[in-house]
Amino acid sequence: MPNPACPACTLEDVLSHPEHWECTTCGHEWPKEAAAEVVRVVKDANGNILVDGDTVALIKDLKLRGSSQVLKQGTKAKNIRLVDGDHEIDCKIDGSSMALKACFVKKA
């Protein structure tokens, strides 16, 4: 595992000690277990956990920004992909790429 970047100064000049990391630039120390990667959990409108490859359905009509089209309630998106950001779901609906918020879908 490569050394993580310092959370204080974001430089990668870090020393590894048995129980903690130490930045050689600013002197900041932090425990090794805090450097473990946090797993993000995305839940739908009903509280079900979503994973890559799930099929979801819209729970309300959504207007598409920049056009007069509307995605109707019940429209399904298959084989979703979870991404970081405000719109957590990347999918294709009727052949068009979409980014959706998880609060507007339910697991199908």
Gaussian input, Z-matrix of N, CA and C with variables (Angstrom, degrees):
# hf/3-21g

backbone

0 1
 N
 C     1     B1
 C     2     B2     1     A1
 N     3     B3     2     A2     1     D1
 C     4     B4     3     A3     2     D2
 C     5     B5     4     A4     3     D3
 N     6     B6     5     A5     4     D4
 C     7     B7     6     A6     5     D5
 C     8     B8     7     A7     6     D6
 N     9     B9     8     A8     7     D7
 C    10    B10     9     A9     8     D8
 C    11    B11    10    A10     9     D9
 N    12    B12    11    A11    10    D10
 C    13    B13    12    A12    11    D11
 C    14    B14    13    A13    12    D12
 N    15    B15    14    A14    13    D13
 C    16    B16    15    A15    14    D14
 C    17    B17    16    A16    15    D15
 N    18    B18    17    A17    16    D16
 C    19    B19    18    A18    17    D17
 C    20    B20    19    A19    18    D18
 N    21    B21    20    A20    19    D19
 C    22    B22    21    A21    20    D20
 C    23    B23    22    A22    21    D21
 N    24    B24    23    A23    22    D22
 C    25    B25    24    A24    23    D23
 C    26    B26    25    A25    24    D24
 N    27    B27    26    A26    25    D25
 C    28    B28    27    A27    26    D26
 C    29    B29    28    A28    27    D27
 N    30    B30    29    A29    28    D28
 C    31    B31    30    A30    29    D29
 C    32    B32    31    A31    30    D30
 N    33    B33    32    A32    31    D31
 C    34    B34    33    A33    32    D32
 C    35    B35    34    A34    33    D33
 N    36    B36    35    A35    34    D34
 C    37    B37    36    A36    35    D35
 C    38    B38    37    A37    36    D36
 N    39    B39    38    A38    37    D37
 C    40    B40    39    A39    38    D38
 C    41    B41    40    A40    39    D39
 N    42    B42    41    A41    40    D40
 C    43    B43    42    A42    41    D41
 C    44    B44    43    A43    42    D42
 N    45    B45    44    A44    43    D43
 C    46    B46    45    A45    44    D44
 C    47    B47    46    A46    45    D45
 N    48    B48    47    A47    46    D46
 C    49    B49    48    A48    47    D47
 C    50    B50    49    A49    48    D48
 N    51    B51    50    A50    49    D49
 C    52    B52    51    A51    50    D50
 C    53    B53    52    A52    51    D51
 N    54    B54    53    A53    52    D52
 C    55    B55    54    A54    53    D53
 C    56    B56    55    A55    54    D54
 N    57    B57    56    A56    55    D55
 C    58    B58    57    A57    56    D56
 C    59    B59    58    A58    57    D57
 N    60    B60    59    A59    58    D58
 C    61    B61    60    A60    59    D59
 C    62    B62    61    A61    60    D60
 N    63    B63    62    A62    61    D61
 C    64    B64    63    A63    62    D62
 C    65    B65    64    A64    63    D63
 N    66    B66    65    A65    64    D64
 C    67    B67    66    A66    65    D65
 C    68    B68    67    A67    66    D66
 N    69    B69    68    A68    67    D67
 C    70    B70    69    A69    68    D68
 C    71    B71    70    A70    69    D69
 N    72    B72    71    A71    70    D70
 C    73    B73    72    A72    71    D71
 C    74    B74    73    A73    72    D72
 N    75    B75    74    A74    73    D73
 C    76    B76    75    A75    74    D74
 C    77    B77    76    A76    75    D75
 N    78    B78    77    A77    76    D76
 C    79    B79    78    A78    77    D77
 C    80    B80    79    A79    78    D78
 N    81    B81    80    A80    79    D79
 C    82    B82    81    A81    80    D80
 C    83    B83    82    A82    81    D81
 N    84    B84    83    A83    82    D82
 C    85    B85    84    A84    83    D83
 C    86    B86    85    A85    84    D84
 N    87    B87    86    A86    85    D85
 C    88    B88    87    A87    86    D86
 C    89    B89    88    A88    87    D87
 N    90    B90    89    A89    88    D88
 C    91    B91    90    A90    89    D89
 C    92    B92    91    A91    90    D90
 N    93    B93    92    A92    91    D91
 C    94    B94    93    A93    92    D92
 C    95    B95    94    A94    93    D93
 N    96    B96    95    A95    94    D94
 C    97    B97    96    A96    95    D95
 C    98    B98    97    A97    96    D96
 N    99    B99    98    A98    97    D97
 C   100   B100    99    A99    98    D98
 C   101   B101   100   A100    99    D99
 N   102   B102   101   A101   100   D100
 C   103   B103   102   A102   101   D101
 C   104   B104   103   A103   102   D102
 N   105   B105   104   A104   103   D103
 C   106   B106   105   A105   104   D104
 C   107   B107   106   A106   105   D105
 N   108   B108   107   A107   106   D106
 C   109   B109   108   A108   107   D107
 C   110   B110   109   A109   108   D108
 N   111   B111   110   A110   109   D109
 C   112   B112   111   A111   110   D110
 C   113   B113   112   A112   111   D111
 N   114   B114   113   A113   112   D112
 C   115   B115   114   A114   113   D113
 C   116   B116   115   A115   114   D114
 N   117   B117   116   A116   115   D115
 C   118   B118   117   A117   116   D116
 C   119   B119   118   A118   117   D117
 N   120   B120   119   A119   118   D118
 C   121   B121   120   A120   119   D119
 C   122   B122   121   A121   120   D120
 N   123   B123   122   A122   121   D121
 C   124   B124   123   A123   122   D122
 C   125   B125   124   A124   123   D123
 N   126   B126   125   A125   124   D124
 C   127   B127   126   A126   125   D125
 C   128   B128   127   A127   126   D126
 N   129   B129   128   A128   127   D127
 C   130   B130   129   A129   128   D128
 C   131   B131   130   A130   129   D129
 N   132   B132   131   A131   130   D130
 C   133   B133   132   A132   131   D131
 C   134   B134   133   A133   132   D132
 N   135   B135   134   A134   133   D133
 C   136   B136   135   A135   134   D134
 C   137   B137   136   A136   135   D135
 N   138   B138   137   A137   136   D136
 C   139   B139   138   A138   137   D137
 C   140   B140   139   A139   138   D138
 N   141   B141   140   A140   139   D139
 C   142   B142   141   A141   140   D140
 C   143   B143   142   A142   141   D141
 N   144   B144   143   A143   142   D142
 C   145   B145   144   A144   143   D143
 C   146   B146   145   A145   144   D144
 N   147   B147   146   A146   145   D145
 C   148   B148   147   A147   146   D146
 C   149   B149   148   A148   147   D147
 N   150   B150   149   A149   148   D148
 C   151   B151   150   A150   149   D149
 C   152   B152   151   A151   150   D150
 N   153   B153   152   A152   151   D151
 C   154   B154   153   A153   152   D152
 C   155   B155   154   A154   153   D153
 N   156   B156   155   A155   154   D154
 C   157   B157   156   A156   155   D155
 C   158   B158   157   A157   156   D156
 N   159   B159   158   A158   157   D157
 C   160   B160   159   A159   158   D158
 C   161   B161   160   A160   159   D159
 N   162   B162   161   A161   160   D160
 C   163   B163   162   A162   161   D161
 C   164   B164   163   A163   162   D162
 N   165   B165   164   A164   163   D163
 C   166   B166   165   A165   164   D164
 C   167   B167   166   A166   165   D165
 N   168   B168   167   A167   166   D166
 C   169   B169   168   A168   167   D167
 C   170   B170   169   A169   168   D168
 N   171   B171   170   A170   169   D169
 C   172   B172   171   A171   170   D170
 C   173   B173   172   A172   171   D171
 N   174   B174   173   A173   172   D172
 C   175   B175   174   A174   173   D173
 C   176   B176   175   A175   174   D174
 N   177   B177   176   A176   175   D175
 C   178   B178   177   A177   176   D176
 C   179   B179   178   A178   177   D177
 N   180   B180   179   A179   178   D178
 C   181   B181   180   A180   179   D179
 C   182   B182   181   A181   180   D180
 N   183   B183   182   A182   181   D181
 C   184   B184   183   A183   182   D182
 C   185   B185   184   A184   183   D183
 N   186   B186   185   A185   184   D184
 C   187   B187   186   A186   185   D185
 C   188   B188   187   A187   186   D186
 N   189   B189   188   A188   187   D187
 C   190   B190   189   A189   188   D188
 C   191   B191   190   A190   189   D189
 N   192   B192   191   A191   190   D190
 C   193   B193   192   A192   191   D191
 C   194   B194   193   A193   192   D192
 N   195   B195   194   A194   193   D193
 C   196   B196   195   A195   194   D194
 C   197   B197   196   A196   195   D195
 N   198   B198   197   A197   196   D196
 C   199   B199   198   A198   197   D197
 C   200   B200   199   A199   198   D198
 N   201   B201   200   A200   199   D199
 C   202   B202   201   A201   200   D200
 C   203   B203   202   A202   201   D201
 N   204   B204   203   A203   202   D202
 C   205   B205   204   A204   203   D203
 C   206   B206   205   A205   204   D204
 N   207   B207   206   A206   205   D205
 C   208   B208   207   A207   206   D206
 C   209   B209   208   A208   207   D207
 N   210   B210   209   A209   208   D208
 C   211   B211   210   A210   209   D209
 C   212   B212   211   A211   210   D210
 N   213   B213   212   A212   211   D211
 C   214   B214   213   A213   212   D212
 C   215   B215   214   A214   213   D213
 N   216   B216   215   A215   214   D214
 C   217   B217   216   A216   215   D215
 C   218   B218   217   A217   216   D216
 N   219   B219   218   A218   217   D217
 C   220   B220   219   A219   218   D218
 C   221   B221   220   A220   219   D219
 N   222   B222   221   A221   220   D220
 C   223   B223   222   A222   221   D221
 C   224   B224   223   A223   222   D222
 N   225   B225   224   A224   223   D223
 C   226   B226   225   A225   224   D224
 C   227   B227   226   A226   225   D225
 N   228   B228   227   A227   226   D226
 C   229   B229   228   A228   227   D227
 C   230   B230   229   A229   228   D228
 N   231   B231   230   A230   229   D229
 C   232   B232   231   A231   230   D230
 C   233   B233   232   A232   231   D231
 N   234   B234   233   A233   232   D232
 C   235   B235   234   A234   233   D233
 C   236   B236   235   A235   234   D234
 N   237   B237   236   A236   235   D235
 C   238   B238   237   A237   236   D236
 C   239   B239   238   A238   237   D237
 N   240   B240   239   A239   238   D238
 C   241   B241   240   A240   239   D239
 C   242   B242   241   A241   240   D240
 N   243   B243   242   A242   241   D241
 C   244   B244   243   A243   242   D242
 C   245   B245   244   A244   243   D243
 N   246   B246   245   A245   244   D244
 C   247   B247   246   A246   245   D245
 C   248   B248   247   A247   246   D246
 N   249   B249   248   A248   247   D247
 C   250   B250   249   A249   248   D248
 C   251   B251   250   A250   249   D249
 N   252   B252   251   A251   250   D250
 C   253   B253   252   A252   251   D251
 C   254   B254   253   A253   252   D252
 N   255   B255   254   A254   253   D253
 C   256   B256   255   A255   254   D254
 C   257   B257   256   A256   255   D255
 N   258   B258   257   A257   256   D256
 C   259   B259   258   A258   257   D257
 C   260   B260   259   A259   258   D258
 N   261   B261   260   A260   259   D259
 C   262   B262   261   A261   260   D260
 C   263   B263   262   A262   261   D261
 N   264   B264   263   A263   262   D262
 C   265   B265   264   A264   263   D263
 C   266   B266   265   A265   264   D264
 N   267   B267   266   A266   265   D265
 C   268   B268   267   A267   266   D266
 C   269   B269   268   A268   267   D267
 N   270   B270   269   A269   268   D268
 C   271   B271   270   A270   269   D269
 C   272   B272   271   A271   270   D270
 N   273   B273   272   A272   271   D271
 C   274   B274   273   A273   272   D272
 C   275   B275   274   A274   273   D273
 N   276   B276   275   A275   274   D274
 C   277   B277   276   A276   275   D275
 C   278   B278   277   A277   276   D276
 N   279   B279   278   A278   277   D277
 C   280   B280   279   A279   278   D278
 C   281   B281   280   A280   279   D279
 N   282   B282   281   A281   280   D280
 C   283   B283   282   A282   281   D281
 C   284   B284   283   A283   282   D282
 N   285   B285   284   A284   283   D283
 C   286   B286   285   A285   284   D284
 C   287   B287   286   A286   285   D285
 N   288   B288   287   A287   286   D286
 C   289   B289   288   A288   287   D287
 C   290   B290   289   A289   288   D288
 N   291   B291   290   A290   289   D289
 C   292   B292   291   A291   290   D290
 C   293   B293   292   A292   291   D291
 N   294   B294   293   A293   292   D292
 C   295   B295   294   A294   293   D293
 C   296   B296   295   A295   294   D294
 N   297   B297   296   A296   295   D295
 C   298   B298   297   A297   296   D296
 C   299   B299   298   A298   297   D297
 N   300   B300   299   A299   298   D298
 C   301   B301   300   A300   299   D299
 C   302   B302   301   A301   300   D300
 N   303   B303   302   A302   301   D301
 C   304   B304   303   A303   302   D302
 C   305   B305   304   A304   303   D303
 N   306   B306   305   A305   304   D304
 C   307   B307   306   A306   305   D305
 C   308   B308   307   A307   306   D306
 N   309   B309   308   A308   307   D307
 C   310   B310   309   A309   308   D308
 C   311   B311   310   A310   309   D309
 N   312   B312   311   A311   310   D310
 C   313   B313   312   A312   311   D311
 C   314   B314   313   A313   312   D312
 N   315   B315   314   A314   313   D313
 C   316   B316   315   A315   314   D314
 C   317   B317   316   A316   315   D315
 N   318   B318   317   A317   316   D316
 C   319   B319   318   A318   317   D317
 C   320   B320   319   A319   318   D318
 N   321   B321   320   A320   319   D319
 C   322   B322   321   A321   320   D320
 C   323   B323   322   A322   321   D321

   B1=1.4452
   B2=1.5228
   B3=1.3214
   B4=1.4645
   B5=1.5255
   B6=1.3152
   B7=1.4544
   B8=1.5265
   B9=1.3358
   B10=1.4626
   B11=1.5221
   B12=1.3117
   B13=1.4635
   B14=1.5268
   B15=1.3083
   B16=1.4643
   B17=1.5298
   B18=1.3433
   B19=1.4605
   B20=1.5308
   B21=1.3390
   B22=1.4641
   B23=1.5288
   B24=1.3514
   B25=1.4681
   B26=1.5327
   B27=1.3150
   B28=1.4691
   B29=1.5269
   B30=1.3199
   B31=1.4643
   B32=1.5198
   B33=1.3160
   B34=1.4633
   B35=1.5241
   B36=1.3155
   B37=1.4610
   B38=1.5254
   B39=1.3537
   B40=1.4578
   B41=1.5223
   B42=1.3413
   B43=1.4583
   B44=1.5187
   B45=1.3371
   B46=1.4505
   B47=1.5203
   B48=1.3329
   B49=1.4565
   B50=1.5188
   B51=1.3454
   B52=1.4698
   B53=1.5372
   B54=1.3331
   B55=1.4583
   B56=1.5291
   B57=1.3481
   B58=1.4551
   B59=1.5252
   B60=1.3434
   B61=1.4574
   B62=1.5213
   B63=1.3392
   B64=1.4591
   B65=1.5241
   B66=1.3342
   B67=1.4524
   B68=1.5213
   B69=1.3297
   B70=1.4556
   B71=1.5280
   B72=1.3140
   B73=1.4590
   B74=1.5286
   B75=1.3437
   B76=1.4661
   B77=1.5239
   B78=1.3446
   B79=1.4566
   B80=1.5167
   B81=1.3300
   B82=1.4672
   B83=1.5222
   B84=1.3410
   B85=1.4656
   B86=1.5227
   B87=1.3496
   B88=1.4573
   B89=1.5170
   B90=1.3562
   B91=1.4707
   B92=1.5283
   B93=1.3272
   B94=1.4746
   B95=1.5209
   B96=1.3255
   B97=1.4583
   B98=1.5221
   B99=1.3186
   B100=1.4632
   B101=1.5235
   B102=1.3274
   B103=1.4604
   B104=1.5215
   B105=1.3359
   B106=1.4637
   B107=1.5302
   B108=1.3127
   B109=1.4602
   B110=1.5254
   B111=1.3168
   B112=1.4524
   B113=1.5245
   B114=1.3350
   B115=1.4562
   B116=1.5215
   B117=1.3078
   B118=1.4565
   B119=1.5175
   B120=1.3285
   B121=1.4613
   B122=1.5243
   B123=1.3303
   B124=1.4653
   B125=1.5253
   B126=1.3524
   B127=1.4645
   B128=1.5229
   B129=1.3344
   B130=1.4652
   B131=1.5286
   B132=1.3195
   B133=1.4603
   B134=1.5270
   B135=1.3194
   B136=1.4653
   B137=1.5238
   B138=1.3251
   B139=1.4619
   B140=1.5098
   B141=1.3287
   B142=1.4699
   B143=1.5203
   B144=1.3245
   B145=1.4574
   B146=1.5274
   B147=1.3380
   B148=1.4631
   B149=1.5206
   B150=1.3265
   B151=1.4691
   B152=1.5220
   B153=1.3307
   B154=1.4644
   B155=1.5226
   B156=1.3350
   B157=1.4495
   B158=1.5188
   B159=1.3211
   B160=1.4640
   B161=1.5261
   B162=1.3278
   B163=1.4532
   B164=1.5180
   B165=1.3341
   B166=1.4587
   B167=1.5170
   B168=1.3399
   B169=1.4643
   B170=1.5193
   B171=1.3403
   B172=1.4637
   B173=1.5194
   B174=1.3435
   B175=1.4647
   B176=1.5240
   B177=1.3334
   B178=1.4688
   B179=1.5159
   B180=1.3288
   B181=1.4656
   B182=1.5206
   B183=1.3357
   B184=1.4608
   B185=1.5185
   B186=1.3298
   B187=1.4602
   B188=1.5204
   B189=1.3297
   B190=1.4545
   B191=1.5135
   B192=1.3172
   B193=1.4635
   B194=1.5309
   B195=1.3080
   B196=1.4590
   B197=1.5167
   B198=1.3217
   B199=1.4638
   B200=1.5251
   B201=1.3140
   B202=1.4599
   B203=1.5266
   B204=1.3183
   B205=1.4591
   B206=1.5308
   B207=1.3252
   B208=1.4562
   B209=1.5246
   B210=1.3277
   B211=1.4645
   B212=1.5213
   B213=1.3168
   B214=1.4582
   B215=1.5234
   B216=1.3286
   B217=1.4579
   B218=1.5243
   B219=1.3261
   B220=1.4550
   B221=1.5157
   B222=1.3384
   B223=1.4642
   B224=1.5216
   B225=1.3284
   B226=1.4623
   B227=1.5180
   B228=1.3142
   B229=1.4577
   B230=1.5273
   B231=1.3344
   B232=1.4580
   B233=1.5170
   B234=1.3167
   B235=1.4672
   B236=1.5322
   B237=1.3416
   B238=1.4630
   B239=1.5231
   B240=1.3257
   B241=1.4653
   B242=1.5218
   B243=1.3449
   B244=1.4493
   B245=1.5164
   B246=1.3324
   B247=1.4589
   B248=1.5338
   B249=1.3274
   B250=1.4541
   B251=1.5177
   B252=1.3212
   B253=1.4524
   B254=1.5152
   B255=1.3248
   B256=1.4600
   B257=1.5287
   B258=1.3161
   B259=1.4607
   B260=1.5278
   B261=1.3281
   B262=1.4611
   B263=1.5209
   B264=1.3263
   B265=1.4673
   B266=1.5264
   B267=1.3184
   B268=1.4572
   B269=1.5287
   B270=1.3207
   B271=1.4673
   B272=1.5170
   B273=1.3243
   B274=1.4633
   B275=1.5227
   B276=1.3412
   B277=1.4605
   B278=1.5157
   B279=1.3210
   B280=1.4664
   B281=1.5262
   B282=1.3287
   B283=1.4564
   B284=1.5151
   B285=1.3268
   B286=1.4654
   B287=1.5245
   B288=1.3208
   B289=1.4623
   B290=1.5185
   B291=1.3292
   B292=1.4588
   B293=1.5172
   B294=1.3229
   B295=1.4527
   B296=1.5226
   B297=1.3217
   B298=1.4598
   B299=1.5222
   B300=1.3227
   B301=1.4565
   B302=1.5233
   B303=1.3215
   B304=1.4561
   B305=1.5328
   B306=1.3263
   B307=1.4693
   B308=1.5258
   B309=1.3492
   B310=1.4567
   B311=1.5171
   B312=1.3440
   B313=1.4611
   B314=1.5306
   B315=1.3353
   B316=1.4627
   B317=1.5253
   B318=1.3096
   B319=1.4548
   B320=1.5238
   B321=1.3133
   B322=1.4753
   B323=1.5175
   A1=108.59
   A2=118.58
   A3=120.54
   A4=110.69
   A5=115.42
   A6=119.91
   A7=110.33
   A8=117.72
   A9=120.18
   A10=110.93
   A11=115.98
   A12=121.17
   A13=108.62
   A14=116.56
   A15=122.31
   A16=109.34
   A17=118.62
   A18=119.87
   A19=113.09
   A20=117.87
   A21=120.78
   A22=112.05
   A23=117.01
   A24=119.18
   A25=113.04
   A26=118.63
   A27=127.26
   A28=114.43
   A29=118.21
   A30=120.57
   A31=109.65
   A32=117.20
   A33=121.26
   A34=113.47
   A35=117.69
   A36=122.58
   A37=107.74
   A38=116.59
   A39=122.93
   A40=110.44
   A41=115.11
   A42=121.63
   A43=109.03
   A44=116.08
   A45=121.32
   A46=109.35
   A47=117.44
   A48=124.43
   A49=106.94
   A50=118.35
   A51=119.06
   A52=114.89
   A53=117.51
   A54=118.66
   A55=114.12
   A56=118.33
   A57=119.19
   A58=110.94
   A59=114.92
   A60=123.20
   A61=108.19
   A62=117.54
   A63=121.61
   A64=109.33
   A65=116.15
   A66=121.58
   A67=108.40
   A68=117.50
   A69=120.67
   A70=111.37
   A71=118.56
   A72=121.60
   A73=111.61
   A74=116.98
   A75=119.88
   A76=113.18
   A77=118.57
   A78=121.86
   A79=114.78
   A80=118.09
   A81=121.35
   A82=110.16
   A83=116.78
   A84=122.48
   A85=108.77
   A86=116.47
   A87=121.42
   A88=108.78
   A89=117.07
   A90=120.79
   A91=112.19
   A92=115.53
   A93=119.94
   A94=112.60
   A95=119.14
   A96=119.33
   A97=112.00
   A98=118.74
   A99=120.88
   A100=111.27
   A101=117.46
   A102=120.86
   A103=112.27
   A104=117.34
   A105=120.43
   A106=109.46
   A107=115.66
   A108=121.65
   A109=110.32
   A110=116.21
   A111=122.54
   A112=108.64
   A113=116.48
   A114=121.56
   A115=108.21
   A116=116.92
   A117=122.28
   A118=109.68
   A119=115.58
   A120=121.51
   A121=107.56
   A122=116.00
   A123=122.13
   A124=107.41
   A125=115.33
   A126=120.24
   A127=109.74
   A128=115.07
   A129=120.02
   A130=110.44
   A131=117.91
   A132=122.75
   A133=112.47
   A134=118.04
   A135=122.40
   A136=112.87
   A137=118.08
   A138=121.42
   A139=114.78
   A140=117.96
   A141=121.19
   A142=109.39
   A143=116.86
   A144=121.38
   A145=109.34
   A146=115.90
   A147=121.97
   A148=109.78
   A149=116.16
   A150=122.80
   A151=108.73
   A152=115.96
   A153=120.32
   A154=109.90
   A155=116.40
   A156=121.28
   A157=114.41
   A158=118.50
   A159=121.25
   A160=110.95
   A161=115.08
   A162=122.72
   A163=107.16
   A164=116.90
   A165=121.49
   A166=109.51
   A167=115.42
   A168=122.29
   A169=108.76
   A170=116.66
   A171=120.93
   A172=109.94
   A173=116.69
   A174=120.24
   A175=111.98
   A176=117.61
   A177=121.10
   A178=109.07
   A179=116.22
   A180=120.83
   A181=109.35
   A182=117.02
   A183=122.21
   A184=109.25
   A185=116.68
   A186=121.54
   A187=107.89
   A188=116.12
   A189=120.52
   A190=109.35
   A191=115.45
   A192=120.53
   A193=109.40
   A194=116.17
   A195=121.25
   A196=114.48
   A197=117.67
   A198=119.37
   A199=109.00
   A200=115.89
   A201=119.96
   A202=112.21
   A203=117.55
   A204=121.68
   A205=110.96
   A206=115.31
   A207=122.27
   A208=108.44
   A209=116.60
   A210=121.24
   A211=106.76
   A212=117.42
   A213=122.16
   A214=112.02
   A215=114.54
   A216=121.34
   A217=109.37
   A218=116.71
   A219=121.13
   A220=113.71
   A221=118.28
   A222=121.23
   A223=108.98
   A224=116.17
   A225=120.47
   A226=111.84
   A227=115.03
   A228=122.88
   A229=106.58
   A230=116.19
   A231=121.55
   A232=110.07
   A233=115.00
   A234=122.28
   A235=111.56
   A236=116.24
   A237=120.61
   A238=110.81
   A239=115.27
   A240=121.75
   A241=107.34
   A242=117.73
   A243=122.29
   A244=109.53
   A245=116.14
   A246=122.50
   A247=108.78
   A248=116.25
   A249=121.31
   A250=109.23
   A251=115.79
   A252=120.04
   A253=111.80
   A254=114.88
   A255=121.96
   A256=111.55
   A257=117.24
   A258=122.91
   A259=106.76
   A260=116.08
   A261=121.41
   A262=115.18
   A263=117.90
   A264=121.32
   A265=110.14
   A266=116.34
   A267=123.78
   A268=106.61
   A269=118.22
   A270=120.06
   A271=109.62
   A272=115.11
   A273=122.04
   A274=107.78
   A275=114.14
   A276=121.12
   A277=106.56
   A278=116.68
   A279=123.21
   A280=111.77
   A281=117.13
   A282=122.22
   A283=115.30
   A284=118.81
   A285=122.22
   A286=109.86
   A287=116.67
   A288=120.95
   A289=109.51
   A290=115.79
   A291=122.46
   A292=109.43
   A293=115.54
   A294=122.87
   A295=106.48
   A296=117.02
   A297=121.77
   A298=111.03
   A299=115.32
   A300=120.73
   A301=107.88
   A302=116.14
   A303=120.86
   A304=112.41
   A305=118.01
   A306=120.07
   A307=112.93
   A308=118.41
   A309=122.04
   A310=113.44
   A311=117.93
   A312=120.41
   A313=109.72
   A314=114.07
   A315=120.56
   A316=107.31
   A317=115.49
   A318=121.17
   A319=108.94
   A320=116.40
   A321=120.21
   A322=111.06
   D1=128.13
   D2=178.41
   D3=-71.02
   D4=156.28
   D5=178.74
   D6=-66.26
   D7=140.60
   D8=179.23
   D9=-78.00
   D10=166.12
   D11=174.69
   D12=-78.35
   D13=150.86
   D14=179.16
   D15=-66.38
   D16=129.28
   D17=178.84
   D18=-70.16
   D19=-18.65
   D20=-178.74
   D21=-85.94
   D22=-47.85
   D23=-175.05
   D24=-115.45
   D25=-3.87
   D26=177.73
   D27=64.07
   D28=13.77
   D29=175.29
   D30=-86.64
   D31=157.08
   D32=-174.39
   D33=-103.44
   D34=17.11
   D35=178.65
   D36=-88.41
   D37=79.40
   D38=-170.39
   D39=-120.97
   D40=138.82
   D41=175.83
   D42=-99.03
   D43=144.13
   D44=178.27
   D45=-102.47
   D46=122.64
   D47=173.15
   D48=-108.91
   D49=165.50
   D50=-177.11
   D51=-54.76
   D52=-37.99
   D53=-175.56
   D54=-119.15
   D55=-3.32
   D56=-178.60
   D57=-154.15
   D58=167.01
   D59=175.07
   D60=-103.04
   D61=150.92
   D62=177.04
   D63=-137.34
   D64=129.02
   D65=177.81
   D66=-83.31
   D67=125.56
   D68=-179.55
   D69=-77.90
   D70=-15.95
   D71=-179.29
   D72=-82.91
   D73=-53.48
   D74=-175.33
   D75=-106.66
   D76=-11.81
   D77=178.64
   D78=84.69
   D79=3.74
   D80=-180.00
   D81=-66.26
   D82=138.18
   D83=177.01
   D84=-121.50
   D85=142.67
   D86=176.84
   D87=-149.60
   D88=150.77
   D89=-177.13
   D90=-67.85
   D91=151.19
   D92=-178.27
   D93=-66.51
   D94=-35.62
   D95=-178.83
   D96=-66.77
   D97=-22.35
   D98=176.45
   D99=-72.87
   D100=-19.15
   D101=-178.95
   D102=-82.88
   D103=-7.64
   D104=179.91
   D105=-63.76
   D106=143.28
   D107=-177.42
   D108=-70.58
   D109=133.92
   D110=-179.80
   D111=-85.53
   D112=130.34
   D113=178.94
   D114=-87.39
   D115=127.73
   D116=-178.37
   D117=-87.79
   D118=133.99
   D119=178.74
   D120=-111.52
   D121=126.04
   D122=178.72
   D123=-111.93
   D124=126.84
   D125=-179.16
   D126=-116.99
   D127=147.80
   D128=177.89
   D129=-81.20
   D130=-172.94
   D131=-177.34
   D132=-63.31
   D133=-25.64
   D134=-179.80
   D135=-94.07
   D136=-1.06
   D137=179.89
   D138=91.05
   D139=5.98
   D140=176.97
   D141=-77.53
   D142=140.08
   D143=179.88
   D144=-76.88
   D145=131.20
   D146=178.79
   D147=-99.31
   D148=145.12
   D149=175.43
   D150=-132.36
   D151=163.37
   D152=177.11
   D153=-56.95
   D154=136.53
   D155=177.11
   D156=95.48
   D157=-7.59
   D158=178.87
   D159=-68.76
   D160=163.10
   D161=171.69
   D162=-109.42
   D163=131.84
   D164=-179.43
   D165=-126.41
   D166=158.28
   D167=177.30
   D168=-125.59
   D169=143.40
   D170=178.51
   D171=-70.58
   D172=141.83
   D173=179.94
   D174=-99.11
   D175=-6.64
   D176=176.53
   D177=-154.87
   D178=162.82
   D179=176.32
   D180=-67.24
   D181=135.62
   D182=179.25
   D183=-123.53
   D184=128.12
   D185=175.98
   D186=-80.12
   D187=138.30
   D188=176.30
   D189=-84.83
   D190=128.69
   D191=-179.11
   D192=-66.37
   D193=133.03
   D194=176.91
   D195=86.29
   D196=5.99
   D197=176.87
   D198=-149.94
   D199=174.56
   D200=179.23
   D201=-96.88
   D202=6.45
   D203=-178.33
   D204=-78.19
   D205=155.12
   D206=179.11
   D207=-130.77
   D208=134.78
   D209=171.35
   D210=-87.99
   D211=120.96
   D212=-174.46
   D213=-79.09
   D214=152.37
   D215=175.26
   D216=-58.54
   D217=137.08
   D218=-179.99
   D219=93.85
   D220=-10.23
   D221=177.44
   D222=-62.23
   D223=132.02
   D224=-176.94
   D225=-100.11
   D226=144.13
   D227=173.27
   D228=-121.45
   D229=120.13
   D230=-178.24
   D231=-97.81
   D232=153.39
   D233=173.46
   D234=55.36
   D235=57.37
   D236=-178.68
   D237=-72.65
   D238=160.97
   D239=175.61
   D240=-128.77
   D241=129.61
   D242=179.95
   D243=-87.69
   D244=134.64
   D245=-178.50
   D246=-132.98
   D247=163.49
   D248=175.45
   D249=-80.36
   D250=152.13
   D251=177.37
   D252=124.89
   D253=-175.15
   D254=-178.01
   D255=-67.67
   D256=-40.95
   D257=176.80
   D258=-99.28
   D259=104.51
   D260=-169.52
   D261=-79.05
   D262=-16.54
   D263=-172.83
   D264=-113.90
   D265=128.00
   D266=173.09
   D267=-108.63
   D268=128.21
   D269=-177.38
   D270=-156.46
   D271=177.09
   D272=173.55
   D273=-121.09
   D274=130.89
   D275=175.91
   D276=-125.16
   D277=121.05
   D278=-177.29
   D279=53.62
   D280=38.04
   D281=176.70
   D282=82.02
   D283=-1.38
   D284=179.05
   D285=-106.70
   D286=137.27
   D287=178.09
   D288=-72.54
   D289=136.53
   D290=-178.75
   D291=-134.62
   D292=153.37
   D293=170.40
   D294=-120.90
   D295=123.50
   D296=-175.30
   D297=-122.13
   D298=153.45
   D299=171.93
   D300=-87.64
   D301=141.46
   D302=-176.66
   D303=-66.02
   D304=-22.61
   D305=-179.08
   D306=-71.88
   D307=-10.54
   D308=179.87
   D309=-104.44
   D310=9.41
   D311=-179.13
   D312=-130.97
   D313=159.98
   D314=171.62
   D315=-129.55
   D316=151.08
   D317=179.56
   D318=-67.99
   D319=130.69
   D320=-178.20
   D321=-97.63

